[in-house]
Amino acid sequence: MVAACVGVRAWNIAERTPLQFNNDDPLAEDGADLLGRENTIRALVKLCTQDDPVSIALTGGYGDGKTSVLNLLIPHLKNAVPKSTRPIIVRFNPWLPSDSVTLVYSLLNSIVEQVTADYFVPGLSATARSYARTLVGSIPYVKELKIVFDEPSQQEKLSALAKRVSSVGRRILVVLDDIDRMQPEELETILKILKGSSELKNVSFLSSFDKSEVANILRSKRPHQDTRLFMEKFFSSEVALPKVDREVLKKLFVAELNGVLLGILPGAQGVPKTLDEIWEWGGGAYFSNLRRIKQFRNYVANSLPAVSNEVDLSDFLRLEIVREMEPVAYETVYLRPEVFAARDLALEANRYFLGLDDKKDKEYRQKTIRDLEASLKLETRTTVMGLLSDLFPQIRQFLTDVEYRQPSARQGDSEKLMRISHHLHFRQYFVSRVPSELYPRAEELRLESSLQGLDRAAAAEKVSGEFDSLNAEVEKRWHFVHTLSANINSMAKEEAIGVCLGLSRGSREWSIDAFELEETVRDIGTTCKRLTADEIQVFLREVIDSSTSVLFTLVAISRMENKDAPYKLDATVMAPIKGYLASAVREILTKPSAPSVFDMYKGIDPNRVLLGWRALGPQAAQDQEQYLLNELDKPAVLDKFLATLFRVDFIDDYEALRPLIDYRKLSALIQKHMINLTNIRQANAFFERFNSETKSSP
């Protein structure tokens, strides 16, 4: 367990609460050496305690742990070195003072304070102030530093200060951290002090910085000078931080992320394995120092809790690494869901359709992916494209380069796994919340938990109540039904039956092409497969009784007879159910207070009801035709029926609706009410075709 070796003061995972913010602070002076810097510290101890004063450079990149090394060095100098050679340590952060004048006074004052804490040196403070005044005098920076220090007044003041300091009889070590954060003028002031350190026989300077950053700072003042060579004048020794062993960083990455992830997702399985995979396929290339690991850990701790139930953990972490490495690529993916999100047929997917034909669509997606690839920096291209190809099968499909294809791409139902590649889960990864038109996974889990152990009646009541609460949110309501359907096979039998009954209660406004209707019919069919013949009889009667829509009930029962349906029921099972439904439909539609089926439903749905009704058997067919004759004897209803007869040229509605009514009787009704009709065009079209058929018949 890696966390066990982490010191108490050194971001110890075991002692933090799961979501505690991990400050990007260096190790404390009594912290543990996590990165194996023992040899570096030994080299620094030797340099800082040798006889001759030195100006030492501790160099490394941002986040490589220079300040932590300094903090680990101090205890060695204080405790591991004999008292006779133990230096007086003066720590000073040169980038905090606001200007060059303040910088010089603060530094020399820090030295004076540290020396006088243990020794009485007459006149030391006054001499230091005098030297500081000379050092920060109006000396043009364009002069060579050699000329500056050759000036008598400068040299005299420095010699006076050196005499006072040397009287202490002990080495003084001035530690200057972060000089790569300074302004150009302030940096050159520090260099003046370092240049004069040869006069201070018992003073050594240890400065930490990123060489390339210091060179960039100096370049603004010295655009034509080799700033790296220029820096060599001021540092007699350099200790470069060695690269951290990749396996050490990996262990720290896994330990740190494992701690925070298990805090957010208690009981999560396979987290260490997931982190191992992420490290090997992208993470290791980016997390090259401890700072990046801690910053990434903090981001995950703050952003993941909001969507922890809505995303795939592995996808979330991979995408965030892409964001860290290549923000532009991250934005491209976010702004191009039509390229990256799988576009299965669903209400929410409509926003992703471009209206392109297959060839143009493929060309567009191919170009977007290639443009994305070309926009990446050369040093990150392979890693980022590898991560993206694992996130999006669409990228894997278009890329042929073996180096981008990860060998163990995760497979499975992308919707159930909440993968970013599925359109229903795409946006959650970017907005850190559940889109308003989707039913949150947290609510889904709450509902599933509340259904456990309920009988069918109680489960139906709970589902119906939840469905009704979403009445004003059409897309969210559909997604609610969809999530129930996705999990219905994992529910107990009574719970699954209750879900079907509860959804049937909400069918009142469903049209023939409603997604909710399709999902619920499928739920009923798959639930029937779990029941005995007798149980199916009871269940389907309950569906008929629970339904608030004749259309839905007729569609559901007719689908049970579909020879291509995976849940097709035997005719002996269906016969009594069809008889029960025929009686129910007759009672609903023919009772005196019932509205016309053409008022109950719009468009083609009334005809779907009538066709479904007559399919229930010979008696049902007779009932249906008599019902329709009665209804069409009303001009307003006849107008609505005529509107469905000739809709478009490529659909033969005339022939499709012929089974509903004897067209001779329909012709008579149209003639009877012609003067009151508004759909004259359809009426004339009917007569044209009907008369043509009549003339051609023997």
N, C-alpha and C positions, 0 to 999 in steps of 0.2 A: 504494500500500500504506500504510494508515493507521499501522501499527505503526512504520514507518520514521521517523515524525516524533515518536515518543514518546521522551522523554528517558531516559537510563540510570537515573536515580533516580526516574523517574516511571512505575512499573509497566510497564516495557518487556516486551512479549509475547515478543519474539524472544529475550530473554536468560533467560526463565524456563523451567524444565522444565514440561511440559504440565500436570501436576497440582499444581504448587506453589501453596500457599495465598496468596491475594492479600490482605494485611492492609488493613483499612480505614483506612489512614494517609493524612494529608494529604501534599501534595507537600513534598519537602525544599526547603531554601532555595536550592539550585542546580537545582531541578527545572524542567521545561519547562511553559510556559503552554499547556495543552491546550484551554482553553475560551474563549480570546480575551478575557482580562480586562485588556488593556493600558490601556484608557481609565480603568477603575476604579483601577488602580494609579497612574496619573498624577495623578488627582484626590486620592488619598490622600497622595502625595508632596507635593503642593502644600500641603495642609492641615497636614501634619506639620512643615513647614519654614517656615511663615509666621511673621511677627514676634510676633504675639500668641499666647499659649498658648490652646489649645482643648481641648475634650472632644469627641471624635469617636465617633460610633456607626457601625460597619460592620454592616449588617443583612442578613439573608437567612434562608431556611428551613433546617431540618436537612438536611445532606447537600449543600447548595448550593456548598460549597467555601470557606467563610469563612476557615478556618484555612490553607488552601492559598494564598489571596490574601495573607494576612499573611506567609506564608513567601516568597511572590514579592516582596512589598513590601520586606522587610528588605535584600536585596542591593541594591536600587535606592537605599535610604537610605544604605547603607554605601559604595557604589561610584559611584553616578551623581550624587551631590550633592557640591558643593564642600565642602572640609573645614571652611571657616568656618561653614557652615550645617548641617553634618552633626550630627544629634542623638546623644546617648548613649542607646542603646536598652536598655530594661529589659523583658524578657519575663516575664510572670507569669500562671500559670493559677490563678484565684481559687477554683475549685471543688475543688481538691485539699486545702487545709487543713481540719481537722476541725471547727473552730468559729470564731466571730467573733474571739475573742482571738488565736488562732493566725493567723488570716487577716491581721489588721492588722500584727502583728509581722513575719510573713513578707514581706508586701508592702513595708513600709518598710525592712526589712533587705535585701531584694533591691535596692531603690533605692540604699541606702548602699553595698552591695558593688560595684555597677556603677560608681558615681561614684568611689569610693575606689580603684578599679582603675587609674584614670588621673590622679586628682587627690588632693592631701592637703588635707582640709578639717578643721581643728581643731574638735573637739566635735560633729561631725556625727552620729556614732553615738549619743552620749548624748542629744542633742537629739531625735533620731528616737524613741528609746525613751521619752523623757518625753512626747512628743506621742502616742505609741501608748497609753501608760497612760491619758492623759486621754480619748482617743477611745473606748476600750473600757470606760470607767468605767460605773457603774450608772446609765445614763441611760435612762429609760423610752422605748420606741420609739413610744409614742403621742404624744410631743411632736412638734411640727413641727420639721423639720430647721433651719429658720431660727432658731428659739429656741435650739437646741443650739449653733449656731455663733455666736450672739450672747453666749454666756456668756464672761465675761472670761478664766477660766482656759483655756478651750478656745482662744480667740482668741490669747492670749499665747503659748501653746505652738506654735500653728501659725505665728505670725509669726516666732518664733525659728527654727523649722525652715526657713521660707522664706528667711530671711536667710542661713543656712548654705548652703542649696542654691544660691541665686542667686550666691554668691561663685565658683562654678565658672565662670561666664561662657559656658556652652554650653547649648543646648536639651537637655532630657531628655524622652524619649518613653517613657511607660509603656504597654506593650501588654497588655491584659487580654482573654484569650480565653475563650470559653464561659461567660460570666456567666449564661447562661440555664440552666445546670445547677445553680445554687446553691440553698440553702435560703433561705426568706424573710428570716430574721434576717441571714444572711451577705450577701445581696443589698443590704439596706438599709445595712449597714456599708460596702459598696463605694460606695454612693451618697453616704454621708457624706463619704467621702474625695474623691469627684468634686466634691461641692459646695464643698469647701474648696480646690479646686485653683486658684481665682482668686487666692489669696494666694501660690501658688507660681508666680511670674511666668515662670519658664523651664521649667515642667513642663507637658507635654501628655499627655492620656490618649487612647488608642485602644482602644475596647472592641468586641468582636464578639458578636452575639447575635441570636436570633430574637425579634422584637418581640412577637409574640403569646404566646410562651412566657414571656417576662419579665413581660408583663401578667398572665398566669395565676398566676405565682408571687406577685406583689405583691397580687393580689386576695385571697389568704388573710389578709393583714394589713389590707387596705384594701378591704373588700367594697363600700363605698358610694362609692368614689372612682373617677373616670375614670382608670384607671392609665396609659392611653396618654398622656393630657395630662400626668399627673404625671411621666412619664419625660422629657418635653420640657424640664423644669427643669434637667436634669443634662447634656444634650448640646447643645452650641451648633451642631454640624454633624452631618449624617447622610449616609452614602454607602450606598445600597442596591445590593446585587449585582444586576446585570441578569440577565434570563433567558438561559439558554444557548441558542444557536441549535440548533434541533431536528436539523438535518443534521449538526452537529458531534457531538452526542450519539449519533446513529445510527451514524456512522463509528466512534466509540469502542466502541459496543455490538457492532457486527459484528466489529471487530478483536479485542476481548477474548474474545468467545464463540467466534469462529472459531479462535483459538489453542488454547483448552482443548478444544474439540470434536474438532479434528484430532489432538490429543494422545491422546484417548480412542478415537477411531475413525479410525486412520490410513487414508488413501486414500478417506475418505468423499467422495461426490460431491454437489455442489449445496448445500453448507453455507452459503456466502454468500447464495445465493438464498433459502434457507429462512429465514435470519436477517432478510433484507430483508422477506420476507412477514410474519414475526412482528412486526417493528417496525411495519409499516404497519397491521397488523390486531391492535392491542392493546398491543404492547410500547412503542411511542412514547408512549402515554398514561400508562404507569406509570413508565418509566425517565426521570424528569424531572431527575435529577441523577446525578453520577458515583458517589456512594456506593451508590445502588441498583444500578447496573450492576455494580459490584465485588462487592457482596454476592450478587447473583444468580449471577455468575460462580463465586463460591466454592461456592455451594450445588450448582450443576451439576457442578463438579469433584469434589465429594465424593459425590454421590448417583448420578450417571449411570453410573459404571464398573460398579456392581453389577448393572445391568440393561441395559447398552448393547446386548447382543445380543438382548434380549427386548422392546424397545419401538421404536416409530417416533419418530425424533428430533424431528420437527416437533411431534408430539402431546405428547411429553414436555415440551418447552419451553413450549408453549402452556398445558398444565395447570399447570406450575409458576408461570407468570405469574398464572393464576387464583388459585392458592394465596396468592401474595404480595398480590394486590389484594383478594381476598374470601375469607378462610379459611373462613367459614361455608358459602359456596357449594361450596368444595372438599370440605368434610365431607359436605355433602348428596349430592354426586355419589358419593362413596365409599360412603355408607351406603344408596344406592338403586340398586344395579346392575340390579335388575329393571326400572328405568325407562330407564337409559341404555345398558346393554350389550345388543348385539344377541343375540337368543336363538335361534340356529340349533339344530337338533336335534343334540344331542351329550350325552354322559354328564355333562360338567361343567355343562351349561346347566340341568340339573334344579333346581339351587339357586336359579335366577332365576325359576322359574315361580310365579305367585301362585295359580293355580287359579281365575282369574276368567274369565268369558266375555269375548268380544272387546269388547263394548260397555263393560263395567265396567273392563276392562283399559285401554282407551283413555281413559276418563274419569279413571282413577287417574293415569295417566302425564301427562295434560294438566294435572291439578290440581297435581301435583308440580312440573312445569316452571313453571307460572304462580306458584306459591308461591315457588319459587326466585327467579324474576325479581323479584317484589315485595319480597323480602328484601334485595335489593342496594341499595347507596347510589346515589343519583341520579347522582352524578358518575362512577360506575364502571359503571353498569348497561349502557349500550350496548356498552362495550368487553368486559365479561365475557360478556354474552350472545352477542356476536359470536364470541368465542373458543370458547365452549361449542358454539355451533351448527356451528362448523367441526369440532369434535371428534366430535360426536354427530349423525348424520343424524336420529335421533329428535327432537332439538330443532328441527332445520331443518324437519322435517315439521310440527311443531305451531305454529311461529312464522310469522306472516304479515307482520310488520313488515319492510319492505325494509331498514331500517338494520341489522338483525341478520344479514342474509344476505350473507355474503362472496361476492364475484363469482367467485372461482376456487377453490371448494371442491375438495379433492383427492379424486379418484375412484380406483377400483381394488379389487382383492381385499383386503378389510380383514384377513382372516386372514393372507395371505401378507405383507402390509405391516406386520403386527403393530400395527394400529391399536387404540387404546383402546376403540373402539366394538365390537370383537369380544369376545365373552365369554371366549374363551380367553386374551386378553391384558389384560383389564381390571385385574386386581388387581396385576399387576407394576408398574403406574404409581404405586401407592400404598405398597406394602410394600417396595419396593426390593429385591426378591428374587423368584426364581421360585417360585410356589406348589408345595408338596411333591407335589401330584398331577399336575403337568405335567412333561413331559420338556424340560429346559432347551435353549434355542437353542444355547448354547455346546457342549453335548454332541451336539446334532444336527449342528452344523458339524464337530465332531471326527469323528463317525462318517462323514459324507459324504466328508470328506477321506481317511479311512482306506480307503474303498471304491474310491477312484479308481484305475483301472488294474488292478483285480483281475479274475480270471476268475469265472465264475458259481459255481463250487464254493467258492472262497475267500470270495467275497462272502456266499454263503449261510451259511457257517460263522460269519462275523463277526456277521451280523444275528441269527442264531439264538442266539448266545451273549449278545448284548445283550438280546434278548427274554427269555431264561431268567433273566437277572439281575434282571429286574423282576417276577418271578413273584408276589411277595407284595404288589405295589403295583398293584392292578387299574386304577385310573384313570390312573396314570402309564404303565402298559403300553399302555392304549388310545391315549393321546396319542402315545406312541412310534410306534405303527403309523400313526396319523393323520399325523404329520409326515413319515414316509417316503412315504406315499401322496401327500401334497401336492407332493413333489419328484420323484416317480419319472419323470415325463416329461422332466426335465432331466438325468437320469442317462444314462450310456453304456448301450448295449443289454445288454452282459454284466452290468453292475452291476444294472440293473433286473431282469433274470432272476434274479440271485442274491438280490435282496431278496425276490422272490416265493417262491423256494424256501426261503429262511430263515424267512419268516413261516409258510409251510405246515408247517414242522417244529413250530411252536408251536401248532398248531390243536387239540391233543388235547382241551382242555376247553371249546372254543367251542360255545355253543348256537346254535340257528338264528337267534336275534335278537342275537347278539354283534356289537358294533360292529367288532371286529377282523375277524370273518368278512366283513362287508360291505366293509370297506376292502380286504382282501386279494383278494377276488374281483374287485373293481374294478381293482386293480393288475394282476392276471393278464389281464383283458380288455384293458386299455389297452396292456399290453406286447405282447399278441398282434398288435395293429394295426401294430406296428413290424416284424413278422417275415414271412417268406415262408411259403407253405403247408408246405413241408418243415420249416422251423424251428419252426413251430407244433406239428407232430406231435412233434418231439423235446421241445420245451418242456413241453407238456401231459403227456406221459408222465413227465417228471421231476417235475412237480407231483404227479402221482398217487403216484409212488414216494416223494417227500419227505414227503407229508402223514402226519400221525399221527392223522387223524380221517377216517373214512369219510363222516361227515356233511358235513364241509367239502368233501371232494373231489367228492361228488355234487352239492352245491349249486353249486360252481364250474363244473363241466362243464355242468350244466343251464342256467346263466345264459348260457353261450356260444351256446345255441340260442334264447334269448329274442328274439323278433322286435322287441321294443321296446328292447333293449339297444344302446347305441351301438357296442359291440364284437362284435355278432352275427357268428358264423362260418358259412361255407358248409357245407351238409349233407355235401358230399363230403369236407370236412376233418374234420368231426365223427364221421363213421361209424366209422373205425378207432379213434378215441380212445374212443368209447363201448364198442366191443368190448373194448378193452384194460382199461377201467375195470370192465366187467362181470366179467371174469375175475378182476381184482384183488379186487373186493368178495366174490365167491363164495369165493375162497381165504381171505380174512380172516375172514369170518363163519362159514364152515362147517368150518373145521379143528377137529379134536377138542378142542384146548385153548382155543378161543375162548369168551369169556364171551357171554352172551346180549346182543343189541343193546339189550334193555330194562335190562340192568345197565350197559352201556357209556354209555347216555344216559338222561336223565331227562325227565319231562313228555311233550311231544308229539314230541320229537326222534327217538325210535325209529321212529315212524310216518313222519317225514320221510325217514329213511334208507330205509325199505322202499318208499315211494312213488318215491324217486329211483332206487332199484335197479331196480324194474320198468320204469321209463321208459327204461332202456338198451336195450330190445329184447325180442322175444318169448321168447328163451331166458332172459334175465334175469328176465322176469316169472314164468316157470315156476319158476326157482330161488328167487325171492323167496317165492312162495306156499307152496312145499314147506317152505322154511325156517320160515315163520311157523306153519304147521301143526305142525311138530315142536316149536317153542318154546311154543306155546299148549297143548300137551299137558302142560304143567307148571303146576300151580295157581298158584304164585307169579307166574309170567310172565303167566298169563291174568288174574290180578287187576290187574296193571299195565296191561294192554291195555284191560280194561274201564273202568279209571279215565279213559281218554281218549275213551270213546265218547259220553258225555253230560255235557259239562262245564258249558255255559251254554245258556240257552234260545235265544239269538240266533245260535248257531253250530250247524250241522247236521253234527256229527262223524260221526254214523251213516252219512250218505250219503257224506261225504268219504272215509271209510275202507273203503267197500264194495269198491273195486278190489283191496284187499290180500288178500282171502280170500273164498271162497264162504261166504255167511252160513249156509247149511244145515250146512256142516261146523263152523262156529263154534258154531251152536246145539247140535250134538251134543257138542262139547267142553265147553260150559258145563254141559250136563246131566250129563255124566260127572263133572265136578269140583265140582258145586254145593255139596256138603257141606263142601268144603275152602276155599271162597271167602270172602273178607271183603267184597268189593264187591257185596253182594247187591242193593242198590238199582239199580246199573247193569245187573246181570244181569237183573233183573225188567223194567227199562225196555227192554232189548234184546228180551226175549221178547214184550213187549207190542207192540212195533212190528213185529217179525219175524212174529209170528202174524197180526197184522192184514194184513200184506202177503200172507201165504200164503193166507188166507181169501179175499182179494179177487182173487187171481190165478185165471185160468180153469183 
